[in-house]
Amino acid sequence: MRFNCLLMVFYPQKGYNSTIFAYGQTGAGKTFTMLGKSDEQRGLQPRVFEHIFKELLKFESARVKCTYLEIYNEQIIDLVRDFWRFLGRK
């Protein structure tokens, strides 16, 4: 698992798209795996973002596009877009 996730961080640095997809039954630990619980138990998402943005410091300019989707009861929710709408921004 760790090696696969490292590849998901490496490929975007080379210009490729990357996806980490967590699925499973309710209560299986998807949210904990992706987000973690605290600074001591960080999930994949904060670790990946930290690595990506540290690497971006090496470049003069870069562009990052992130989509964070939740699929629940056959509905797709864009958590990033909806968060900004919640704050009153587009």
N, C-alpha and C positions, 0 to 999 in steps of 0.2 A: 504493500500500500504506500509506504513512504516513498519508494523509488518512483512509482507511477505519478504521484502528486508532484514530485520534483520535476518530472518531465513536463507536467502541465504548466509549470512556472518557466521552464527553460524555453519551450517552443515559442511563446509570444515574444520573447526577446529577439528571436530570429525572424519575426514578422508573420508567424502563423497564428491562427485563432486557436483558442483552447477552451475546453469545457470540463468542469468537474460536476458530476451528476450523482446525487445521493437519492436513493429510493429504498423503500421498504415499508414494513408495517408500522402502524402507529405505535409509538413507544419504543421503537427499535434503536433510537439514538442518532438519527439523522441530524437533528438540530444541534445536538451536543457535538457531534463530529465536525459539523460545518462551522459552528460559532464558538463552541467551548462554553465554559462556565465562568471563568475569571481570568485574571492575568496569568495566574499559575497554570491554568488549564485552558489555554487558548486553542481554538479549533483551527481548521484549515483556512477559513476565510481570512482572519486577521493575520495569520502567518504568511499566506500567499501575498496579500496586499503589502505587508511590510517588506517582503523580499522584492516585489516588483518595484516599489517606489524607491527602495535603496539602490536598485540597479539603474533606475532612471536618472539618478544623480550623476551618472557617468556620461550622460549625453547632453548636448546643448539644447536640444528640443526633442520632445516625444509626444505621442498622442496615445491616450488610454481610453478605451471604451469598455464599460462594464455593464452587464445586465444581470440582475439578480431576480430569478423567477421562482415562484412557488406554484406548484400544480396541486390543487386540492379539490376533490369532488368534481373532477373533469373541468375545472376552471383554472385559467392561467392568470396569475397576478404578477405584475412587474413591481417588485418591492422597492426598487430605487425610484422609478417614476412616481409611484403612488406616495412615497415618502416626501418627495419635493412638492407634490400637489397638496399633501397634508400641511406642509409649511407655508403654502400659499405662493409657491414659486413654480415656474414652468420647467 
